[in-house]
Amino acid sequence: DGIDIGGLTRSFASLAAEGVLDAGVLNGPKHGVSTFALFTGPFYDGVNGAFVTAPMPDERQSSHLRFFGALLARTFLLDEYADRNLLPFQLGPHVHKALATGSVSPPDEATAGDALPMCEAVEGLLGLSDYTALGPYGLMRGKRIWRDRVSWDSLLLEWGDFADGGTLPEAEVAFDDAKRFLHNACKRYWTAWASGMDQVLVGWCSVVDEHLQQFMKDNIGPPRLQLLLEVPPTPLAAAVETTAPTTATTTTIETETETETEVVVMLTTEHRATILETFAQYRSTLPDESRTDLRIDTEQNAFLQAHDQVGSDADGLTRTFRRRRGPRVTFMTGSAQHDGIDIGGLTRSFASLAAEGVLDAGVLNGPKHGVSTFALFTGPFYDGVNGAFVTAPMPDERQSSHLRFFGALLARTFLLDEYADRNLLPFQLGPHVHKALATGSVSPPDEATAGDALPMCEAVEGLLGLSDYTALGPYGLMRGKRIWRDRVSWDSLLLEWGDFADGGTLPEAEVAFDDAKRFLHNACKRYWTAWASGMDQVLVGWCSVVDEHLQQFMKDNIGPPRLQLLLEAPRTPLTAADIVVALNVRGVYGEDKVRVENQVAGALAYVEGNGEEPFDEELRGEVARERWPDSGAARLQAILEFWTGSKYLAPDVQLKVDVKNVGAPCTYTNLKAHACFEGLEIPQSCFARGHEASELGKAMFLLSMCEGFWEH
């Protein structure tokens, strides 16, 4: 029973979407994630070291794809009930781009230098960068295999149908021919994908006429089209409680497990204010004794210099950092002292330099797989290239000393300091690190191994944030299965256990399938123990600053995800619009003030968007090309850093612009920054009627180069 006034149409949409998957119209899911690049299969079989055929769609497949395109347009986009008809899976960004524009844009076929645009496009289709998905184009230890002769020669590749005409599939390909073969292989794969996408567009365009398509292209675009077509990525919740104003800083904390989940954590303005007030009260209870002086040579590692001047024993860290005011910083170049008084600006600059120094000193081990997330100090668990476990030794005394100092620095400079809301880490710490910091202790996993449970290995998987066998060895996933549970997969691997072998067992000894669970549990336990030993050292430093009462407050009121928001820089790139929102123009009023605001906004937008090459010949002699930040966000961060002493915007910051220096020309030598007060003085001439915003943009950019990290 039922009449079609919406309900039956919505039910049909739901059943049809499930039918698309069951009929195999979309090929996937890929690597456990419900994202589909429509109909292409894998590009490369990392298990067997072979490229995979990606044939053109046949007539039956083409017919399904055309109908799918029409169904997408009518039932999921244009129907009167389409706002309820949502796809239960995700289409890849290339699909959304083609639908939003009505056409497939082929990649550039030029292969100048190290460029392989066709393979970059295939990487974008798959959404994966490692060699198990992309073969010799993929990343192995941060390098493209095809650019590294040693890595290339170590692989036994079967090219299959991707071999060039006249070349046998199993023939060895010389390193010097790698680029040509890869370009051609990627081109064949892309062509197969584009042929199928063209069929989808035939159906799509049978419903969407050219006028509507142009409207979508101009006003919707790929990201918004995705929001219209697909279900939200966040799980459905029973209720949402709001007890604070809606203005908030948000982030998405992603947890990769066998079933992908996503948790959204909010830090409201009111909640942030409560936390900062609690921290201020805590500082007021601390001894108001003389401050420690830090002398930091800007040409050397700031973290190591501060470490060597303060030391890392708990009592010394407490004397330095558990004070009403943090250390007083003086910057040097050699024996020459820089100008500046430490009422905020120098502290923020020190925080930025110290965070970079942490990475340069190797205190954190990573980045892992190209992502700037660090599980503190552990290295890899398993070497997927050589089929061997990797030794994860306990931290030695020097490493332990660095970790203790890092913990104290985190607590004082990046969390509790009066300027800490501007002091943000430019990298991400893993969720296990945030959990330990928020609770003040490391919680060991359960050691019980009943049934198929291996809690120690689950903990290691959480540390690494990776699930595949190239990272986790036999505990990892291969074609959706845990290798250690599958005898055939286990027997196909030749494992070297190294220092993870049980006592009395040789590292190269063969391990029987029936002993897999015991060996894996013990290997994971050793790795976790090494990680926990280092984390304990961080907590020694952390707890030298954070007393037990404040730790309990953090445990009860902040927790790991919000602690991450307080410590780490936003994951979204800085934009000119972000800076414009925080502007506070002073010294002019009325229409003049509006003109200044517009001029500064235009200058920032100019800097953001003109970085492929130097702005003009005038700047080529002023700024070395190798110092030129590649992205608009990085150029804006450079401007923000000389302006405020920090690369990042706090939620409540006001960026002051004082219009002064009547008669001075609009050049970078006449702009002045006062990082302590987060103020920038700009000559009035920069805002004369008819003056180009680009001139101010050039001056701001040059000042950031000369004052920020390049000595003019």
Buried (B, 14 or more C-beta within 10 A) or exposed (E): EEEEEEEEBBEBBBEBBEEBBEEEBBBBBBBBBBBBBBBBBBBBBBEEBBBBEBEEBEEEBBEBBBBBBBBBBBBBBEBEBBEBBBBEBBBBBBBBBBBBBBBBEEBEEEBEEEEBBBBBBBBBBBBBBBBBBBBBBBBBEEEBBBBBEEBBEEBEBBBBEBBBEEBEEEEEBEBEEBBEBBBBBBBBBBBBBBBBBBBBBBBBBBBBEEEBBEEBBEEBBBEEBBEBBBEEBEEEEEEEEEEBEEEBBEBEBEEBEEEBEEEEBBBBBEBBBEBBEBBEEBBEEBEEEEBBEBEBBBEBBBBBBBBEBBBBBBEBBBBBBBBBBBBBBBBBEEEEEEEBEBEBBBBBBBBBBBBBBBBEBEBBBBBBBEEBBBBBBBBBBBBBBEBBBBEBEEBEEEBBBBBBBBBBBBBBBBBBBBBBBBBBBBBBBBBBBBBBBBBBBBEEBEEEBEEEEBBBBBBBBBBBBBBBBBBBBBBBBBEEEBBBBBEEBBEEBEBBBBEBBBEEBEEEEEBEBEEBBEBBBBBBBBBBEBBBBBBBBBBBBBBBBBBEEBBEBBBEEBBBBBBBBBBBBBEEEBBBEBBBEBBEBEBBEEEBBEBBBEBBBBBBBBBBEBBEEBBEEEBEEBBEEEEBBEEBBBBBBBBBBBBBBBBBBBBEBEBBBBBBBEEBEBBBEBBBBBBBEBBBBBBBBBBEEEBBBBBBBBBBBBBBBBBBBBEE
